[in-house]
Amino acid sequence: MKRLLLLTWIVLACACQKDLLDVTSGQNSDQLITIKSPFLERTTLQLTPYAFDSALVQKPEKYSFSPGTKFPLLIFFHGTGEAANDGGLQALMKIGPPKYMADSLRLGDFITVCPQDEDGYRTSDNVDAVITAAIQKYRVDTNRIYLTGLSAGARNAMNYITENKTYAQRIAAVAAMSIITMNKAHTNNFNYFARYGVNCRIYVGDSDRRYFDENVAYNDAINKYEPQMSKLFIYNGAHSGWNKVYKPDRRQYSNVYDWLVSCSRP
């Protein structure tokens, strides 16, 4: 009996060890999924000496063939529903740019970086660390850095631009989807969009009862400082529907990717 128990324990221990090795060697289910798409890579962004984000990346088709060329950088910030610790990248593929990257669609002539954090709420300093890490890792045209995000991720992007002038001056344009409530410390700085030349588009669902009025107000407040600095797009849907806007071949909204890549720092 003891011999049988010992053999059972050894088998279970080996199985557990194999699972651990599979994860640490990058052979977990997320890694297998990323391999299925030729336009999707898994990477890590070192934010501090002690912290990193897992991320999904799509590089332009010409990236490998143009070693001296720099490319626009698009960073996507997810919402709370796609948050996870390292190894949860499958959740990130449900919505927005990562979904289409996983479906083997090209978004445009960007280096597209989709980092994942554990709850979806980032400080502006953390956003800045993501941008810096991406610049260090890839050949980025620093006059053409774009932010986009949905829900909490949209607020992360908007907060970053309105945090201080140094941060605002890094960004050429932002596309924000259904921004959740911002605090006055940031909404009081909506003049930064006009002052530092940050182009803005705000997208919100017509049935987004909780955030619709706020998103309209944010758009109007930005345009108070310079007309047409921000443009509001209203789509059919509630606090969702972002895939309609992010789909690469969708033209109803003038294709968010085409618009972003047309913007550059003044």
C-alpha positions as CSV (number, residue, x, y, z in Angstrom):
1,M,0.0,0.0,0.0
2,K,2.8,2.4,1.0
3,R,4.6,1.5,-2.3
4,L,1.5,2.3,-4.3
5,L,1.0,5.6,-2.5
6,L,4.7,6.5,-3.1
7,L,4.4,5.7,-6.8
8,T,1.2,7.8,-7.0
9,W,2.9,10.7,-5.3
10,I,5.8,10.6,-7.7
11,V,3.5,10.6,-10.8
12,L,1.6,13.5,-9.5
13,A,4.7,15.4,-8.6
14,C,6.1,14.9,-12.1
15,A,2.9,16.0,-13.6
16,C,2.9,19.2,-11.5
17,Q,6.5,19.8,-12.4
18,K,5.8,19.4,-16.1
19,D,3.0,22.0,-15.9
20,L,5.3,24.4,-14.2
21,L,8.0,23.9,-16.8
22,D,5.4,24.4,-19.6
23,V,4.4,27.8,-18.2
24,T,7.8,29.1,-17.5
25,S,9.1,28.0,-20.9
26,G,6.4,29.9,-22.6
27,Q,4.5,26.8,-23.8
28,N,1.2,27.5,-22.0
29,S,-2.1,27.8,-23.8
30,D,-1.6,31.5,-24.5
31,Q,1.7,30.9,-26.3
32,L,0.1,28.2,-28.4
33,I,-2.7,30.6,-29.4
34,T,-0.3,33.4,-30.4
35,I,1.6,31.0,-32.7
36,K,-1.6,30.5,-34.7
37,S,-1.5,34.1,-36.0
38,P,1.3,35.3,-38.3
39,F,0.6,38.9,-37.3
40,L,0.8,38.4,-33.6
41,E,3.7,38.1,-31.2
42,R,3.9,37.7,-27.4
43,T,6.5,39.8,-25.6
44,T,7.2,41.5,-22.3
45,L,7.8,45.1,-21.5
46,Q,10.2,45.9,-18.7
47,L,8.6,48.8,-16.9
48,T,10.9,49.0,-13.9
49,P,13.8,46.8,-12.7
50,Y,11.2,44.8,-10.7
51,A,8.0,45.0,-12.8
52,F,7.0,44.0,-16.3
53,D,3.8,43.7,-18.4
54,S,3.1,40.8,-20.7
55,A,2.0,42.2,-24.1
56,L,0.8,41.3,-27.6
57,V,2.5,42.9,-30.5
58,Q,2.0,43.3,-34.2
59,K,4.8,44.8,-36.2
60,P,4.4,46.4,-39.7
61,E,4.9,44.1,-42.7
62,K,8.0,46.1,-43.7
63,Y,9.6,46.1,-40.2
64,S,12.0,43.2,-40.8
65,F,13.0,44.4,-44.3
66,S,13.7,48.1,-43.4
67,P,16.2,48.0,-40.5
68,G,16.8,51.7,-40.6
69,T,13.2,52.8,-40.7
70,K,11.2,53.9,-37.7
71,F,7.4,53.3,-37.5
72,P,4.4,54.8,-35.7
73,L,3.6,53.3,-32.3
74,L,0.0,52.5,-31.3
75,I,-0.6,51.4,-27.7
76,F,-3.9,49.8,-26.7
77,F,-5.1,49.8,-23.1
78,H,-7.7,47.2,-22.2
79,G,-10.6,47.5,-19.8
80,T,-11.1,45.7,-16.5
81,G,-12.7,42.7,-18.2
82,E,-9.5,41.8,-20.0
83,A,-7.2,42.2,-17.0
84,A,-5.1,39.3,-15.7
85,N,-1.7,38.5,-14.3
86,D,1.1,37.3,-16.5
87,G,-0.1,34.3,-18.5
88,G,-3.6,35.6,-19.0
89,L,-3.2,36.9,-22.6
90,Q,-6.1,34.8,-23.9
91,A,-8.5,37.2,-22.1
92,L,-6.8,40.1,-23.9
93,M,-7.7,38.7,-27.3
94,K,-11.5,39.0,-26.8
95,I,-11.9,42.7,-27.6
96,G,-10.4,45.5,-29.7
97,P,-7.1,45.4,-31.6
98,P,-5.8,42.2,-30.0
99,K,-8.9,40.3,-31.3
100,Y,-8.1,41.3,-34.8
101,M,-4.4,40.7,-34.5
102,A,-5.3,37.2,-33.3
103,D,-7.6,36.8,-36.3
104,S,-4.6,37.4,-38.6
105,L,-5.7,40.9,-39.7
106,R,-3.3,43.8,-40.1
107,L,-4.3,47.0,-38.3
108,G,-2.1,49.3,-40.4
109,D,1.5,50.4,-40.7
110,F,2.0,50.6,-36.9
111,I,3.9,48.9,-34.2
112,T,0.9,47.9,-32.2
113,V,1.5,47.1,-28.6
114,C,-1.2,45.8,-26.3
115,P,0.1,45.5,-22.7
116,Q,-1.9,43.7,-20.0
117,D,-2.0,44.5,-16.3
118,E,-3.7,42.9,-13.4
119,D,-6.8,45.2,-13.0
120,G,-7.0,47.6,-16.0
121,Y,-6.4,50.8,-13.9
122,R,-3.1,52.4,-14.6
123,T,-1.4,55.4,-13.2
124,S,-0.1,58.0,-15.7
125,D,3.4,57.1,-14.6
126,N,2.7,53.5,-15.4
127,V,1.4,54.5,-18.9
128,D,4.6,56.5,-19.4
129,A,6.7,53.5,-18.4
130,V,4.9,51.4,-21.0
131,I,5.6,54.0,-23.7
132,T,9.2,54.3,-22.8
133,A,9.6,50.5,-22.7
134,A,8.1,50.2,-26.2
135,I,10.4,52.9,-27.6
136,Q,13.4,51.1,-26.1
137,K,12.3,47.7,-27.6
138,Y,11.2,48.8,-31.1
139,R,12.1,51.3,-33.8
140,V,9.6,54.0,-33.0
141,D,8.9,57.3,-34.7
142,T,8.5,59.4,-31.6
143,N,6.6,62.1,-33.4
144,R,3.8,59.5,-34.1
145,I,2.9,57.9,-30.9
146,Y,-0.8,57.1,-30.5
147,L,-2.9,55.9,-27.6
148,T,-6.2,54.1,-27.6
149,G,-8.3,52.2,-25.1
150,L,-11.7,51.2,-24.0
151,S,-13.5,51.9,-20.7
152,A,-10.9,52.0,-18.0
153,G,-8.2,51.9,-20.7
154,A,-9.7,54.9,-22.3
155,R,-9.5,56.8,-19.0
156,N,-5.9,55.7,-18.7
157,A,-5.1,57.3,-22.0
158,M,-7.0,60.5,-21.3
159,N,-5.5,60.8,-17.8
160,Y,-2.0,60.5,-19.3
161,I,-2.4,63.4,-21.7
162,T,-3.9,65.6,-18.9
163,E,-1.4,64.6,-16.3
164,N,1.3,67.1,-17.2
165,K,2.8,68.9,-20.3
166,T,5.7,66.5,-20.6
167,Y,3.4,63.5,-21.0
168,A,1.0,65.4,-23.3
169,Q,3.9,66.3,-25.6
170,R,4.7,62.7,-26.3
171,I,1.4,61.9,-27.9
172,A,0.2,62.7,-31.4
173,A,-3.4,61.5,-31.1
174,V,-5.7,59.5,-28.9
175,A,-8.8,57.4,-29.7
176,A,-10.9,56.8,-26.6
177,M,-13.8,54.4,-26.4
178,S,-16.4,54.9,-23.7
179,I,-14.3,56.8,-21.2
180,I,-15.2,56.0,-17.6
181,T,-15.5,58.9,-15.1
182,M,-12.4,61.1,-14.9
183,N,-11.6,63.2,-11.9
184,K,-11.3,67.0,-11.9
185,A,-7.5,67.0,-11.6
186,H,-7.5,65.8,-15.2
187,T,-10.6,67.3,-16.7
188,N,-9.3,70.7,-15.5
189,N,-6.4,70.1,-17.9
190,F,-8.4,69.5,-21.1
191,N,-6.7,72.6,-22.5
192,Y,-3.6,70.4,-22.9
193,F,-5.1,68.9,-26.1
194,A,-5.1,72.3,-27.8
195,R,-2.0,73.7,-26.1
196,Y,0.2,70.7,-27.0
197,G,-1.5,69.6,-30.3
198,V,-3.0,66.2,-29.3
199,N,-5.7,65.2,-31.7
200,C,-8.6,63.4,-30.1
201,R,-11.6,61.2,-31.1
202,I,-14.1,60.0,-28.5
203,Y,-16.4,57.0,-29.3
204,V,-19.4,56.2,-27.2
205,G,-22.5,54.0,-27.5
206,D,-25.9,55.7,-27.7
207,S,-27.2,53.3,-25.0
208,D,-24.3,53.7,-22.7
209,R,-26.5,55.2,-19.9
210,R,-23.8,55.5,-17.3
211,Y,-21.1,57.3,-19.4
212,F,-22.8,58.7,-22.5
213,D,-23.3,62.2,-21.1
214,E,-19.8,62.4,-19.6
215,N,-18.2,61.4,-22.9
216,V,-20.2,64.1,-24.7
217,A,-19.2,66.6,-22.0
218,Y,-15.5,65.7,-22.4
219,N,-15.6,66.2,-26.1
220,D,-17.3,69.6,-25.7
221,A,-14.8,70.6,-23.0
222,I,-11.8,69.9,-25.2
223,N,-13.3,71.8,-28.1
224,K,-13.9,74.8,-25.9
225,Y,-10.2,75.5,-26.1
226,E,-9.9,74.9,-29.9
227,P,-12.9,73.9,-32.1
228,Q,-12.6,70.4,-33.7
229,M,-9.6,69.4,-31.6
230,S,-11.8,66.5,-30.6
231,K,-14.5,64.7,-32.6
232,L,-17.4,62.7,-31.1
233,F,-18.6,59.5,-32.7
234,I,-21.8,57.8,-31.4
235,Y,-22.5,54.2,-32.4
236,N,-25.4,51.9,-31.7
237,G,-24.7,50.0,-28.4
238,A,-24.2,50.3,-24.7
239,H,-21.0,50.1,-22.7
240,S,-19.6,47.7,-25.3
241,G,-19.6,47.5,-29.1
242,W,-16.0,48.6,-29.3
243,N,-15.2,45.8,-31.8
244,K,-17.4,47.7,-34.4
245,V,-15.0,50.6,-34.2
246,Y,-11.8,48.6,-34.0
247,K,-12.5,46.3,-36.9
248,P,-9.8,47.1,-39.5
249,D,-12.0,47.2,-42.6
250,R,-14.8,49.2,-41.1
251,R,-15.4,52.5,-42.9
252,Q,-18.4,53.9,-41.1
253,Y,-16.1,55.6,-38.6
254,S,-13.5,56.6,-41.2
255,N,-11.4,53.7,-39.9
256,V,-9.8,54.6,-36.6
257,Y,-6.4,53.3,-37.7
258,D,-6.3,55.4,-40.9
259,W,-7.1,58.5,-38.9
260,L,-4.5,57.8,-36.2
261,V,-1.7,57.2,-38.7
262,S,-2.5,60.5,-40.4
263,C,-1.7,62.5,-37.2
264,S,1.8,63.6,-36.1
265,R,3.3,65.8,-33.5
266,P,3.2,69.5,-34.5
